[in-house]
Amino acid sequence: MSERCGQDEQVSLREEVERLRARLAAAERELTAVRAAETELRAMFTAMTDVVIVMNAEGRYLKIAPTGPDLLYKPSDDLLGRTLDEVMPPEMAAFFLSHVSASLAQNALVTMEYSLPIGDREVFFSANITPMSDDVVIVVARDITDRKRAEQALAEGMRRQAVIDAQEVALSALSTPLIPVTDEIVVMPLIGVLDAQRVQQVMETLLRGVTERSARTAILDITGISVVDTQVADAFVRAARAVQLLGAKVILTGVRRDVAQTLVEIQADLGGIVTRSTVQSGIAFAMAASY
């Protein structure tokens, strides 16, 4: 009887040993998995350059990950255990804490952008704030300085282009003025170089001015035009014809020898268009004709 009991105890002991061995093997596998996960996590943290901070609702630094140490506002030892109010300027601390409070109140991810003086430069960040519990959040802040600099450069370029465009509009207006001499006579003195765009502007300004002022005579002075080619000469003739259709007389002044030659070459139809050598003689002719 006692021998059988002894055998049963041995069997039970062997079974218990096997169970313990199985549990030990499972524990070893779990430990290996944990170590592998820890190694992977450490590798991920090593590869990360983002700032990772855990803080509570008061803005107190609870934990700081060993990532992006060069992007911390102060060394981690000077931050841990202290609040935002204690380490940051009041306005920045309040701004940061308001987003922490919003994340906890909404129990949701909150994103913010800000900049801090890091070393001798200003660094821009985009931060995601996520609740970890009722009164603790994790902050992951990424350096977006390059992007911000590019955005600022683009905005500055657009601002400069807007100024240039405004100046060009102003210069265009100045370069195609329509000057009233009397209630019935207007003069448009042209200077510089005429391209297709400016020719169109001359046409529009001239026709609009004649219509709005009910002018009877329009003097187109080309003394200041540096180059008059066949395209420009043809544009003058077309502008004059358009003014005539509005019932006004056209006087072309400042016609130089080369301009006259170009008009002949293109066989310009100058019927009804008066030409004078100077704008003064053109005005005198127009005023004499109005009486």
C-alpha positions in Angstrom: 0.0 0.0 0.0 2.7 2.4 1.0 4.7 1.5 -2.1 1.7 2.3 -4.3 1.3 5.7 -2.5 4.9 6.4 -3.1 4.5 5.7 -6.8 1.5 8.0 -7.0 3.5 10.8 -5.3 6.3 10.4 -7.8 3.8 10.6 -10.7 2.3 13.7 -9.2 5.7 15.2 -8.7 6.8 14.5 -12.3 3.5 16.0 -13.5 4.1 19.1 -11.4 7.6 19.3 -12.6 6.4 19.2 -16.2 3.8 21.8 -15.5 6.5 24.0 -14.0 8.8 23.4 -16.9 6.0 24.4 -19.3 5.2 27.5 -17.4 8.9 28.4 -17.2 9.3 27.8 -21.0 6.2 30.1 -21.6 7.6 32.7 -19.3 11.0 32.6 -21.1 9.2 33.0 -24.4 7.2 35.9 -23.0 10.4 37.5 -21.6 12.1 37.0 -25.0 9.2 38.7 -26.7 9.2 41.5 -24.2 13.0 42.0 -24.7 12.5 42.0 -28.5 9.8 44.5 -28.2 11.9 46.6 -25.9 14.8 46.5 -28.3 12.5 47.4 -31.2 11.1 50.3 -29.2 14.5 51.5 -28.2 15.6 51.4 -31.9 12.5 53.3 -32.8 13.2 56.0 -30.2 16.8 56.1 -31.4 15.7 56.8 -34.9 13.1 59.4 -33.9 14.1 63.1 -33.8 10.8 64.3 -32.5 10.5 65.7 -29.0 8.3 63.4 -26.8 7.1 64.7 -23.5 4.6 63.4 -20.9 3.0 66.1 -18.8 0.0 66.5 -16.5 -2.9 68.9 -16.6 -0.9 71.5 -14.7 1.7 71.5 -17.4 4.3 69.6 -15.2 6.9 67.7 -17.1 6.6 64.0 -15.9 8.7 62.2 -18.5 10.9 63.2 -21.4 11.9 60.6 -24.0 15.6 60.5 -25.0 14.7 61.7 -28.5 15.6 65.0 -30.1 17.6 66.3 -27.1 18.9 69.2 -29.2 15.3 70.4 -29.7 14.5 70.7 -26.0 13.9 74.3 -24.7 16.1 73.4 -21.8 18.1 70.3 -20.8 15.7 67.5 -19.6 17.1 67.6 -16.1 16.1 71.3 -15.9 12.5 70.4 -17.1 11.5 67.3 -15.3 9.3 67.9 -12.3 8.8 71.6 -13.2 5.8 73.3 -14.8 5.5 75.2 -18.0 5.1 78.4 -16.0 8.4 77.8 -14.4 10.5 77.2 -17.5 8.8 79.2 -20.3 7.8 82.9 -20.8 4.3 83.5 -19.5 2.7 84.0 -22.9 4.2 80.8 -24.3 3.4 78.8 -21.2 -0.3 79.9 -21.3 -0.5 79.2 -25.0 0.9 75.7 -24.5 -1.2 74.9 -21.4 -4.4 76.0 -23.2 -3.8 73.3 -25.8 -3.1 70.7 -23.1 -6.3 71.6 -21.3 -8.2 71.4 -24.6 -6.9 68.0 -25.3 -7.9 66.7 -21.9 -11.3 68.4 -22.0 -12.2 67.0 -25.4 -10.4 63.7 -24.8 -9.0 64.0 -28.3 -5.9 64.8 -30.3 -5.1 68.5 -30.4 -2.5 70.0 -32.8 -0.6 73.2 -32.3 2.2 75.1 -34.0 4.7 77.2 -32.2 8.3 78.4 -32.2 10.9 78.5 -29.5 14.4 79.9 -29.3 16.7 76.9 -29.2 20.3 77.8 -28.9 21.0 80.7 -31.3 18.1 80.1 -33.7 14.3 80.0 -33.8 12.9 76.6 -34.2 9.3 76.0 -35.4 7.3 73.0 -34.1 4.1 71.2 -35.0 2.9 69.3 -31.9 0.3 66.6 -31.4 -1.1 66.5 -27.9 -3.0 63.2 -27.0 -4.6 62.3 -23.6 -3.1 59.3 -21.8 -5.4 59.5 -18.9 -7.8 62.0 -17.3 -5.0 64.3 -16.3 -2.0 63.3 -18.3 -1.1 63.9 -22.0 1.7 62.9 -24.3 3.2 65.6 -26.5 5.0 64.7 -29.7 6.6 67.8 -31.3 8.2 67.8 -34.7 10.7 70.3 -36.1 9.0 72.0 -39.1 11.5 74.9 -39.4 12.5 74.1 -43.0 8.8 74.0 -44.0 8.1 77.3 -42.2 11.1 79.0 -43.8 9.9 77.8 -47.2 6.4 79.1 -46.5 7.8 82.4 -45.3 10.0 82.7 -48.4 7.0 81.9 -50.6 4.8 84.5 -48.8 7.5 87.1 -49.1 7.9 86.3 -52.8 4.2 86.6 -53.3 4.2 89.9 -51.4 7.0 91.3 -53.5 5.3 90.1 -56.7 2.1 91.8 -55.6 4.0 95.1 -55.1 5.6 94.7 -58.5 2.3 94.0 -60.1 0.8 97.1 -58.4 3.7 99.1 -59.6 3.3 97.8 -63.1 -0.4 98.7 -63.1 0.5 102.2 -61.8 3.2 102.7 -64.4 0.9 101.4 -67.1 -1.7 104.0 -66.1 0.9 106.7 -66.1 2.3 105.6 -69.4 -1.0 105.8 -71.2 -2.6 109.0 -69.7 -5.5 110.7 -71.3 -5.2 114.4 -70.7 -8.2 116.7 -71.3 -7.2 120.0 -73.0 -10.8 121.3 -73.3 -14.2 119.7 -72.9 -14.0 118.5 -76.5 -10.3 117.8 -76.9 -8.2 115.0 -75.3 -4.5 114.2 -75.7 -2.8 110.9 -75.2 1.0 111.3 -75.1 2.8 107.9 -75.5 6.3 107.2 -74.4 8.6 104.2 -74.3 8.1 100.9 -76.1 4.8 99.6 -77.3 4.1 95.8 -77.1 0.9 94.0 -77.8 -0.4 94.3 -74.3 0.3 98.0 -74.1 -1.2 98.6 -77.5 -4.4 97.0 -76.3 -4.3 99.2 -73.2 -3.9 102.3 -75.4 -6.9 101.3 -77.4 -9.1 100.7 -74.4 -8.0 103.9 -72.6 -8.5 106.1 -75.7 -11.9 104.7 -76.6 -13.1 104.8 -73.0 -11.9 108.4 -72.5 -13.5 109.6 -75.8 -16.8 108.0 -74.8 -16.9 109.2 -71.2 -15.9 112.8 -72.1 -17.9 113.0 -75.3 -14.7 114.3 -76.9 -14.9 115.6 -80.5 -11.1 115.4 -81.1 -8.5 112.9 -79.9 -4.8 113.7 -80.3 -2.5 110.7 -80.3 1.0 112.0 -79.7 3.7 109.4 -80.6 6.8 111.7 -80.1 8.0 109.7 -77.2 7.7 106.2 -78.8 11.2 104.9 -79.3 10.5 102.3 -82.0 7.6 102.3 -84.5 7.5 99.1 -86.5 4.8 97.9 -88.8 2.9 96.3 -86.0 2.9 99.5 -83.9 2.0 101.6 -86.9 -0.9 99.4 -87.8 -2.1 99.6 -84.2 -2.1 103.4 -84.4 -4.2 103.3 -87.5 -6.6 100.8 -86.0 -6.9 103.0 -82.8 -7.6 106.0 -85.0 -10.3 104.1 -87.0 -12.0 103.0 -83.7 -12.1 106.6 -82.5 -13.6 107.7 -85.7 -16.4 105.2 -85.3 -17.3 107.0 -82.1 -17.7 110.2 -84.1 -14.5 111.9 -83.0 -11.7 113.4 -85.2 -8.2 111.9 -84.8 -5.0 113.9 -85.0 -1.7 112.0 -85.0 1.2 114.1 -83.8 4.9 113.5 -83.4 5.2 111.7 -86.8 8.9 111.4 -87.6 10.5 110.6 -90.9 10.9 106.9 -90.0 7.3 106.7 -88.8 6.0 108.2 -92.0 8.1 105.8 -94.0 6.7 102.8 -92.0 3.1 104.1 -92.6 3.8 104.2 -96.3 5.3 100.7 -96.3 2.2 99.2 -94.7 0.1 101.2 -97.1 -1.8 102.6 -94.1 -5.2 104.2 -94.9 -4.9 107.6 -93.2 -8.1 108.9 -94.7 -9.7 111.3 -92.3 -6.7 111.2 -89.9 -4.9 114.6 -89.5 -1.1 114.4 -89.0 1.0 117.1 -87.4 4.7 117.3 -86.5 4.2 118.4 -82.9 1.5 118.0 -80.2 1.4 121.8 -79.9 0.5 122.2 -83.6 -2.0 119.4 -83.2 -3.7 121.2 -80.3 -3.7 124.4 -82.2 -5.3 122.7 -85.2 -8.0 121.0 -83.0 -8.9 124.3 -81.2 -9.1 126.2 -84.5 -11.4 123.5 -86.0 -13.7 123.7 -83.0 -14.6 127.3 -83.6 
